[in-house]
Amino acid sequence: MIRYALHCDRNHAFESWFQSSSAYDSQVKRKLVTCPICGSAKVDKAIMAPRIVGKKGRGRATPPEPTTAITPEAAPSGPTSLLMAQERELRAKLKELRDHIVKNADNVGERFPNEARAMHYGDKEHRPIYGEASPEEAKSLIDEGIEVSPLPTLPEDRN
């Protein structure tokens, strides 16, 4: 998975995750990447610093860097508060992503693998969809070169 900082032609900044850089290119070409603020499909990558992990750093989890600046007055009181703030921000972004998908895509339920294949092979017109697939079905779709990603689920969604 790769995360890109993006911006639309109206200068709205947002982030999105993609399976690979070629998945991003393909989705932008098909106008599937849209600004969550204004809905514009004229989206470009913004400049961002890469996160490179050396051989020694592999296997050690490092916390994500904050995506917003924290003023001294608003700074959390300690490391735990910072992690909780980052977790809340991440959860809010995942919820926003999930809500955007649910609002702008068709839920095809258990027909998802068949619908995705039909669109991929040109039997049906491309449109945003989401639905259900077993891990084996998802792997099979990916092996066929069909771009799929899991819909983010938060703990409160399961309660």
C-alpha positions in Angstrom: 0.0 0.0 0.0 1.1 3.5 -0.7 -0.2 6.8 0.6 -0.2 9.9 -1.5 -0.8 13.5 -0.5 -3.1 14.8 -3.3 -4.7 18.1 -4.3 -7.5 19.0 -6.7 -7.7 21.8 -9.2 -9.4 23.9 -6.5 -6.4 23.5 -4.2 -8.2 21.2 -1.7 -5.5 19.0 0.0 -6.3 15.4 1.0 -4.6 12.0 1.3 -5.5 8.6 -0.2 -4.1 5.1 -0.1 -3.5 2.9 -3.2 -2.3 -0.6 -3.7 0.6 0.6 -5.9 1.7 3.6 -7.9 0.3 2.0 -11.1 -3.1 1.5 -9.3 -3.1 5.3 -8.6 -2.3 6.0 -12.2 -5.0 3.7 -13.5 -7.6 5.1 -11.1 -6.8 8.7 -11.9 -6.9 7.9 -15.7 -10.4 6.4 -15.2 -11.4 9.5 -13.1 -12.1 7.3 -10.0 -10.0 9.5 -7.7 -12.0 12.5 -6.7 -11.7 15.3 -4.2 -13.7 14.4 -1.0 -14.4 18.1 -0.5 -15.6 19.3 -3.9 -15.9 16.1 -6.0 -13.4 17.3 -8.7 -11.8 14.5 -10.6 -8.9 16.8 -11.6 -6.5 15.4 -9.0 -2.7 15.5 -8.8 -0.1 14.3 -6.4 1.2 16.9 -4.0 4.9 17.1 -3.0 5.6 14.9 0.0 8.6 13.5 1.8 9.2 9.8 1.3 9.3 7.5 4.3 12.3 5.2 3.8 13.1 2.5 6.2 16.7 1.1 6.2 17.5 -2.5 6.7 18.1 -2.0 10.4 14.7 -0.3 10.8 12.7 -3.1 9.3 10.5 -4.9 11.7 10.4 -2.0 14.1 7.2 -0.1 14.1 7.6 3.6 14.0 4.6 5.9 14.8 3.3 7.8 11.8 4.3 11.4 11.6 1.6 13.9 12.4 -0.1 15.4 9.3 -1.0 18.6 10.9 1.1 21.2 12.8 0.6 21.4 16.5 0.9 24.8 18.1 2.6 25.0 21.5 -0.7 26.0 23.1 -2.5 23.0 21.7 0.3 20.5 22.3 -0.7 17.4 24.1 0.7 16.9 27.6 2.7 13.8 26.9 3.5 10.9 24.4 0.3 9.1 25.3 -1.8 12.1 24.5 0.0 12.5 21.2 -0.7 8.9 20.2 -4.3 9.2 21.2 -4.7 12.4 19.1 -3.0 10.6 16.1 -5.3 7.6 16.6 -8.4 9.8 16.7 -7.2 11.6 13.6 -6.5 8.3 11.8 -9.9 6.9 12.8 -11.6 10.1 11.6 -9.9 9.9 8.2 -10.8 6.2 7.9 -14.4 7.0 8.7 -14.4 9.8 6.2 -13.0 7.5 3.5 -15.5 4.7 4.3 -18.4 7.3 4.3 -17.2 8.6 1.0 -17.1 5.2 -0.6 -20.5 4.2 0.8 -22.0 7.5 -0.4 -20.5 7.4 -3.9 -20.3 3.7 -4.8 -22.9 1.0 -5.4 -23.1 -1.8 -2.8 -23.2 -5.0 -4.9 -22.9 -7.3 -1.9 -21.9 -10.9 -2.6 -21.8 -10.2 -6.4 -18.7 -8.1 -5.9 -16.1 -10.5 -7.4 -18.3 -11.1 -10.5 -19.1 -7.4 -10.9 -15.5 -6.4 -10.6 -14.4 -9.0 -13.2 -17.2 -7.9 -15.6 -16.0 -4.3 -15.4 -12.3 -5.3 -15.7 -12.9 -7.3 -18.8 -15.2 -4.7 -20.4 -18.5 -6.7 -20.1 -19.9 -3.9 -17.9 -19.3 -0.1 -17.7 -16.8 1.0 -15.0 -18.4 2.5 -11.9 -17.4 2.6 -8.3 -18.6 -0.4 -6.4 -18.1 -2.1 -3.1 -19.3 -5.4 -1.6 -18.2 -8.7 -0.1 -15.4 -11.1 -1.1 -13.7 -13.8 0.8 -9.9 -13.6 1.2 -9.5 -16.2 -1.5 -11.8 -14.3 -3.9 -9.9 -11.1 -3.3 -6.6 -12.8 -3.9 -7.9 -14.2 -7.1 -9.1 -10.8 -8.3 -5.7 -9.3 -7.5 -3.9 -12.2 -9.3 -6.0 -11.3 -12.4 -4.8 -7.7 -12.2 -8.1 -6.4 -10.9 -7.6 -3.5 -8.5 -9.4 -4.1 -5.2 -8.9 -2.8 -1.7 -10.5 -3.6 1.6 -13.1 -1.2 2.9 -11.7 0.2 6.1 -13.6 -1.0 9.2 -13.3 0.6 12.6 -13.9 -1.1 16.0 -17.1 0.9 16.6 -18.4 -0.4 13.2 -18.4 -4.0 14.7 -20.3 -3.1 17.8 
